[in-house]
Amino acid sequence: MKKVIITSVFMLITLVCFAQTCAEKFVELDTNQDGLISRTEANADAIVSNWFDIIDTDADDYINLAEFANFCS
């Protein structure tokens, strides 16, 4: 039982840290602070740039925070 609790706590901490990292990355890429990542802004990160069309699920040529968070998860 103790191992299950420790594992659960570790997983929760990992998820929280990952979520913060995802949000921080979004803010880092959103250089004009409009709440969206354009293709030009995405070019600063090879992974986001290469996956841009997959991340941009509504195909509006911008990645919003919800789309980015979905990609991170």
Residue frames as qw, qx, qy, qz and C-alpha x, y, z in Angstrom:
[[0.000, 0.886, 0.464, 0.000, 0.00, 0.00, 0.00],
 [0.326, -0.773, 0.102, 0.534, 2.85, 2.36, 0.86],
 [0.403, -0.118, 0.595, 0.685, 4.43, 1.76, -2.56],
 [0.198, 0.639, 0.663, 0.337, 1.15, 2.56, -4.30],
 [0.144, -0.936, -0.244, 0.207, 0.83, 5.86, -2.45],
 [0.392, -0.597, 0.335, 0.615, 4.45, 6.80, -3.14],
 [0.371, 0.159, 0.690, 0.600, 4.07, 5.92, -6.81],
 [0.100, 0.798, 0.573, 0.157, 0.84, 7.91, -7.07],
 [0.233, -0.892, -0.039, 0.386, 2.42, 10.96, -5.46],
 [0.424, -0.347, 0.513, 0.661, 5.43, 10.69, -7.76],
 [0.304, 0.425, 0.703, 0.482, 3.17, 10.46, -10.82],
 [0.024, -0.911, -0.409, 0.046, 1.15, 13.49, -9.68],
 [0.323, -0.760, 0.183, 0.533, 4.30, 15.55, -9.13],
 [0.421, -0.063, 0.644, 0.636, 5.59, 14.51, -12.56],
 [0.211, 0.661, 0.648, 0.315, 2.33, 15.55, -14.22],
 [0.139, -0.940, -0.204, 0.234, 2.30, 18.92, -12.46],
 [0.384, -0.579, 0.381, 0.610, 5.91, 19.59, -13.44],
 [0.383, 0.194, 0.707, 0.562, 5.22, 18.54, -17.01],
 [0.114, 0.830, 0.534, 0.112, 2.17, 20.81, -17.20],
 [0.222, -0.883, 0.028, 0.411, 4.20, 23.74, -15.93],
 [0.424, -0.304, 0.570, 0.635, 6.90, 23.00, -18.46],
 [0.312, 0.496, 0.704, 0.400, 4.30, 22.89, -21.23],
 [0.014, -0.937, -0.342, 0.062, 2.78, 26.22, -20.18],
 [0.354, -0.737, 0.242, 0.523, 6.22, 27.77, -19.84],
 [0.440, -0.008, 0.658, 0.611, 7.15, 26.57, -23.32],
 [0.221, 0.741, 0.591, 0.231, 3.95, 28.06, -24.73],
 [0.153, -0.950, -0.093, 0.256, 4.75, 31.44, -23.15],
 [0.463, -0.483, 0.457, 0.586, 8.33, 31.21, -24.44],
 [0.387, 0.226, 0.700, 0.556, 7.17, 30.55, -28.01],
 [0.084, 0.846, 0.506, 0.142, 4.38, 33.16, -27.93],
 [0.500, -0.058, -0.068, 0.861, 6.85, 36.01, -28.35],
 [0.063, -0.360, -0.194, -0.910, 4.24, 38.68, -29.18],
 [0.047, 0.143, 0.754, -0.640, 2.09, 37.58, -26.22],
 [0.480, -0.002, -0.242, -0.843, -1.16, 37.36, -28.18],
 [0.691, -0.084, 0.567, -0.441, -2.06, 33.97, -26.72],
 [0.900, 0.406, 0.110, -0.114, -1.30, 32.14, -29.97],
 [0.496, -0.438, 0.581, 0.474, 1.75, 30.55, -31.54],
 [0.607, 0.689, -0.125, -0.376, 2.12, 31.45, -35.21],
 [0.939, 0.271, -0.002, 0.212, 4.13, 29.42, -37.70],
 [0.352, 0.742, -0.317, 0.475, 6.89, 32.01, -37.46],
 [0.443, -0.653, 0.448, -0.421, 6.97, 31.74, -33.66],
 [0.967, -0.112, 0.198, -0.111, 6.86, 27.92, -33.88],
 [0.743, 0.567, -0.269, 0.232, 10.04, 27.97, -35.96],
 [0.119, -0.743, 0.534, -0.386, 11.96, 28.69, -32.75],
 [0.596, -0.277, 0.716, -0.235, 11.35, 25.06, -31.69],
 [0.198, 0.275, -0.828, -0.446, 12.10, 22.24, -34.14],
 [0.072, 0.231, 0.963, -0.122, 9.54, 19.84, -32.64],
 [0.283, 0.614, 0.463, -0.573, 6.68, 22.35, -32.58],
 [0.261, 0.567, -0.375, -0.685, 7.60, 23.54, -36.06],
 [0.122, 0.159, -0.922, -0.331, 7.68, 20.01, -37.49],
 [0.025, -0.372, -0.920, 0.123, 4.38, 19.05, -35.82],
 [0.147, 0.159, 0.112, -0.970, 2.63, 22.40, -36.36],
 [0.495, -0.037, -0.488, -0.718, -0.13, 21.07, -38.64],
 [0.524, -0.249, -0.813, 0.042, -0.88, 18.21, -36.24],
 [0.211, -0.268, -0.563, 0.753, -0.93, 20.47, -33.16],
 [0.244, 0.168, -0.035, -0.954, -3.14, 23.07, -34.90],
 [0.229, 0.263, 0.936, -0.042, -6.28, 20.94, -34.74],
 [0.337, 0.731, 0.455, -0.380, -8.65, 23.69, -35.91],
 [0.602, 0.288, 0.442, 0.599, -6.39, 24.48, -38.89],
 [0.068, 0.972, 0.225, -0.026, -6.45, 28.24, -38.35],
 [0.618, 0.551, -0.207, 0.521, -2.65, 28.54, -38.74],
 [0.139, -0.641, 0.454, -0.604, -2.20, 29.31, -35.05],
 [0.578, -0.172, -0.771, 0.206, -1.69, 27.09, -32.02],
 [0.414, -0.691, 0.054, -0.591, -3.71, 28.15, -29.00],
 [0.215, -0.492, 0.728, -0.427, -2.97, 27.10, -25.44],
 [0.835, -0.016, 0.384, -0.395, -5.58, 24.31, -25.45],
 [0.866, 0.461, -0.189, -0.047, -4.13, 22.77, -28.62],
 [0.302, 0.638, -0.631, 0.321, -0.60, 23.05, -27.23],
 [0.481, -0.373, 0.639, -0.470, -1.60, 21.51, -23.90],
 [0.931, 0.164, 0.171, -0.279, -3.29, 18.64, -25.76],
 [0.703, 0.576, -0.401, 0.117, -0.08, 18.07, -27.71],
 [0.001, -0.602, 0.674, -0.428, 1.98, 18.06, -24.52],
 [0.678, -0.257, 0.511, -0.461, -0.20, 15.44, -22.86]]
